[in-house]
Amino acid sequence: MLQAIIFDMDGVLVDSQPYINKSFNHVFTEDGCPLSDAQMNKYAGMPLKTQLQIWHQEYGIKQYELGDFARRAGEVELQLMQENDCSNPNLNQLIHEANSQGIKLALGTSSMGWRA
């Protein structure tokens, strides 16, 4: 019998990449160096620290302090997600059914804790 389900956050529980790109680009644009979705998607899934280093080397974005960039972009991302319906009815049903059957649920993510 199934005892637990571990969900990944980005791309499974939430289709977050469009919001991530918009929030990153919001910060980059404020600082005068916007990037295209293609430039950002090329490195999607890598740790943010690594992405920022690569984008600095390849595209000339400024060198960001990781926590400051994450906070600035995170505020924008959360606002965008709150303004849009990011829910997945099928996933919501699965979670509800798992809960009703006593199946334990967990979240696995490499994202910062405050973001999760």
Secondary structure, DSSP 8 states (H G I E B T S, - for coil): ---EEEEETBTTTB--HHHHHHHHHHHHHHTT----HHHHHTTTTS-HHHHHHHHHHHH------HHHHHHHHHHHHHHHHHHS----HHHHHHHHHHHHTT-EEEEE-SS-TTT-
